Amino acid sequence: MPPKKKTNATGEQTNASTSDATLPPLSAFEDIVDSRFKVQMKDLNEVVLNIINQRKMSLQKSLDFLGNKFDELLKSFTLLQEKNKQLKSENILLKNGERN
């Protein structure tokens, strides 16, 4: 069987074997794909790391905010306990004063 004929851009027929000879080896395409894949993986890793860092910063801000609110609540609770003790003392003094 004769080799298959192909038509090039100008409409001329050529042998398939002669046009295949002008193609670069498959390994060159593999190298191009590998290098593009590596670049895309690097870019993707950077995007993921940026997202992770943003989430970490957001979580840290939230933890700081909650920690500050907890400190405020603890301070208020302590003040209320002291006020409660003071009022109990005054109440006892008032009750004792009424009995006398």
Residue pairs with C-beta under 8 A, 6 or more apart in sequence:
3 15
3 16
3 17
4 15
4 16
5 13
5 14
5 15
5 16
6 13
6 14
6 15
6 16
6 19
7 13
7 14
8 14
8 19
